[in-house]
Amino acid sequence: PTIEMIGDEYVVLEYGVDTYTEQGVIAKVNGVEVPYTTVSDVDDTETGAYTVVYAAKNEDGIAASIERRVIVVNPAAAADDLSGTYQRGTGTPMTVWTKDPDRAFRYNANNPGGVGSNPPFNAPFFVFNVEPGVFVMPLQQAGQLAPFYATSGSVGGDPKIGFNVNGGIGQVAYAYYMNGANFGPALRTFIKR
């Protein structure tokens, strides 16, 4: 089957303002539309990152699926500015975050793991500022890296990650664990530069 998403892959909703409206997909087998299933954990009453999975099967039982991410944000987070240059520990690689001019609450950045200048790891990634001083890095794929996301607390832990919005140069801005085949289990701490 082929599955084509209707609407955006990443949908941002403002908590208390927006409600999630399912946009669906078009699933086809040999050019003919077929039924599909939808599984969703979206809770538009709680900030965070959520997933909607669409799946379809052909007559032989061969399945295909795609996923949409729904990000629920607190409108007050718009006052934060997470833009800046950050360094993991005392190493030399830098991670630069810039506010996306076309997508509210989204920041584009590079080098999610804060690793050396190895080109595959210096890939672009993005985060969403979901609450004042809190961001999420939803599941995504960048460059040659396997799909990844970040959590606080531990690998596989809470997807909401604290950000020191009042921290100055030389202070810890954020720390997270990377979840994905290309990353080890170490806590990654980033200092504002």
N, C-alpha and C positions, 0 to 999 in steps of 0.2 A: 504493500500500500504506500501511497504518497499522502502526506498530510501537510496542508498549507494553513498557516495561522491567519486568522482574520484579526486585524489590529496589531498592536505592538507586542513584542516579546517581553518587554518590561513595562508594567503599568504602575504609575504612582498615584496613590489615593491619599488625600488629606483626611486624617482622623477627625471625625465630627463634622466634616463637610461633605465628603464623597462617600458613596457606597459602591461596592463592586458590582458591575454588570458583566455577566459572562458574554464574551464576544464569539467564542466558538472557533471551529476550524472547518476546512473542507477536506474530507478524506475521500480518496479515490483508489480504485483498483482497475487497472487497464482503462483509465479515463472515465470510469463510471463511479458516481458518488456512492459511498457505502456508509453505513452507520458507524459511529465511533462512541467511545466511552470517555467520560470526564471524571477525574478524581481531583478534588481540591481541598486544601487545608486553609483557604483564605478566611481570615477573621478581620473584617474592616473596622472592628471596635478596639483593636489592639495594634500598636505600632510593631513593625517588624517586616521580615521578608517571608513571603508565602509562595507556594508552588501550585500550579494547575497542570495536570498531566492529561494529555489527550492521546488515546490509543485506538488503533483500528487493526483488523485482521483480514487477510484474504481468505479465499475458499479453502486453502491448504493449511490454514491456521498460522501462517507466518504473520507476525505482528510488527507494527511500527508505532513509534510514539514521538511526541514533541512536548516541550514544556514551556509554560509562560510563568514569569515571576511577577508577583504582585507585591509592591512595596507600600506599606501603610506608614505615613509620616505624621508627626505632630507639626502643625503649621508654625509653631513657635521655633522650630529648628531652623527656619529660614534666616533667623537673625545670626546664626553661627557663621563663621568663615573658617573653614578647615583648610583653605589654600595654604601652601607653603612647601618648603623643602625639608625633608626628614631623613635622618641617617640611622641605620640600624647599628646600635652599639657604637664601637669606635672604628668600625670599618669605613672604607672609602665610598662604597656605593651610596648614591642618594636616591630617594624616592620623591618625586615632585607631584603635588596634588594641585589641580586647578578646578575651579568651579565651572561646571558645564553651562555655557551661556544659553543653551537651548532647552535644558532639562532642569527644572527646579529640583533642588535637594540632591542632585547628582554631582559627584566629583570624579574627574578622570585623572588617572595617575599612571605611573610606570613602576616596574620592578616590585611586584607584590611581596616577594620573599625577602627583599632587602639584601640580595646576594650580590656577589661581585659582578664584573662587567661581562659575564657569560651571556651572549646575545639571547638565547632562548628565555632566560630568566628576566631579562630587561624588557618584558612584554607589557603592553598596556593593560590596565584593569580599571574597574570603577567601584565606587562605594556610594551608598545613599545615607545622608544625614537624616535619621528617622526621629530623633528627639534632641532637645538641646544637650550637647555634649555626648551624643551617642550615634554610632553609625553601624551599618551592616555591609558586609561584602558578600552578596549572594553568589550562588553557584554560577560560574562563568568559565569560558575557555578563551585563552589568549595565545596567539601565535602557535608555537609548537608544544605548549604546555598541555598536559592532561587537564580535564575540568577540575576546578578548585574553588574553595570558599574559605572564609576565615571565621574563627570563633574566639570567644574569650574564655578564660578559666581552664580549659583543657581541649585537647583535640576532640572534636565532636561535641563540644560544650555549647554554651549560650551563644547564639548568633549576634547578639547585641554587644557592641564593643565600645567601651568608654573612650572619650577623647578629651584631653585637657585643653579646652578652648581658651583658658586664661594663662596657659603656660608660656613662658618666654623662651628665648634662644638658650639652648643648653639644657632645657628641661624635657622630661619624658612627655611626649604628646599622646602616644597610644601604644598598646601592645596586644598582640594576638597570636593565635596558633593557626598555621596554614593546614588545610585539609585537602589532600590531593596526592596523587601518585608521585609527583615530582618534588615533594617537600617533606623534610624530616619533621619530627614531633617537637622541636624546640620552640619555646616561647620567643617571639620576635618583638623586641622592644625598640621603638623608634624615638629619636631625640629631635627636637626642632632645631634647625640650622638657619 
